[in-house]
Amino acid sequence: MIAHAQGKFLRGSPRKVRLVLDLIRGKGVSESASILTHVHKGCTAMISKVLHSAVSNAKQKGLTEEQLFISKVTADQGPVWKRFRAASFGRAAPILKRTTHLTIELDLKVGASKNPLPRLGGEAKNEVKGETKIAVPKPVAKSGQKKPSKKRLVAK
């Protein structure tokens, strides 16, 4: 863990916050910030504030956003505000206003300075010549489908 930030007593259910946290877990800082701007959930504003605070803490140590990724995010249960709402026949119905303790931890990307672009899945490196060969898979007919015929259609 290079840097971390916490937001405590945030108004929002931890269950709903975890839905958004699953989208950004393990991603880069700039990528996760762009994801948070395009997700239409109420908790994205407080998550982005805590993420910005964690990035600021990392910048104090001399790091940049491109070198960092989100290594760990948690949304723990905070205290619950208990309120009551009037119900029929003179009764009261409970309302539970849940709070969240949010923690974001940042870490360095592995090999961030060596190779900024990730390698594609179908490549194999030839160590002797230093060339890159790309393996292209052949199309396979699915079961139940006819193989394409080699006959040409002739218009009459």
N, C-alpha and C positions, 0 to 999 in steps of 0.2 A: 504494500500500500504506500503510494507516494503522497497522496493528499486525500482528505475526506472532509465532508461537511454534513451537519445534521440540522434537521428542522423538527422542532418538537411542538407538540400540542397543535398540530395543523388540523383545521376543520375539514374533515373528509373521512369517509370510511376506509380503513386499510384494505378492505377487499376490493374496493373500486380503484384505489391507488395502485394496487398490485397488477391490475389489468394493463395499465399504462407502463409500469416498470418492466413488465415482461417484453415490451416492444423495444426497449433501449438497452437491456442487459447485454453486456459483452460487446457493444458497438463503440465506435469512436466518438469523441466528444462532439465534433462538428456534425456528424451524421445523426447523433441522438438529439442534438438541438434542433435540427431541421425536422426530425420526426415529431418532436413535441409541438412545433408550430403548426403542423398539419393535422394533428389529432384533435378531434372535437370532444374533449372531456373537460370537466370542470377542474380537475386536479392538475392539469398540465402547467398552469401558471405557477403553482407552488413547487412542482418538481423542477421546472426550469430555473426558478430562483435558487434552489438548493444546488443544482448542477452548476450554475454560474458561480456560486460561492466556492464550490470545490475546485473549479478551474482557477479562480482567483488565488486560492491557497496554493495551487501548484505553480502558478506564475511567480509567486513570491520566492519559490525555490529555483527559479530560472528555467522553467520548462515551458513549452508551447503546446497549443491545443492539438497539433498534428501528432505529437509524441504520446498522447494520452488516450486511454480507453477506459470504459466503465467496467471495473472488475467485480464490484459487489454493490448491489442495491437492495435495501430492505425497507419494508413498511410494517412497523410493529404497532400493536394496539396501544393507544393512549387511554387516558381516563375518559369515561363516558358521562356526558351531561344528561341528567334525567329530568325530563319535563313532563307535564301532563296536559292533555287536551280534553275538553269537555265532550262527553258522549251522551247518548240518549238515556232517558230515565234517571238523570241525576248522577250518572257514573262518570268516572274519569278514565281515559285511555292513556297509557304511558307512551312517551316519545323518547327514544334514545338517540342522542346526538353524539356520534362517535368522533374520536380524534385519532390522529396518526403521529407516530414518531418516524420520520423518514431519514435514512442514512444512505449517503452515496460515497463510495470509495473509488478513487482513480488509481491507475497503475500505468507503467510504461508499456508501450507496444513492443513486442519482441522483434528485434531487427528493424526498428523504425528508420534508422539512418542508412542501413545497407540497401534495402530494396523497398522503395515507396509504393510500388504497384504490386499487387498479388499476382501469382502465376495462375494461368488458366488450368482447368482440370485435365485437359487432354494432351498436355505437353510432356515430353520426356527429354531430359537434358543429355546430350552426347558429350561425355567428359573428354574424349580424345580430341575432337575437332572444335569443341565449343559451340556447336550448332544446336538449334532448337528444332525438333521435329514435332509436328502436330499430328496426332492420331485421329483420323476421321472415321467414325463408325459407319458400317454399311447398313442401309435400310433393311429391316427384316419385316416380312409380312406377318401380321398377327394371325393367330389361329382363327379359322372360319372365314378368312378372306381369300379370294382367288389371287393367284400370282398374276402380275400384269403380263398380258400377252404381247408377243412380238409382232403380231400381224398388224398391218396398217389398215385403217378404214378407207375404203374407196367410195367416193360419192358417185351415184349413178344418175 
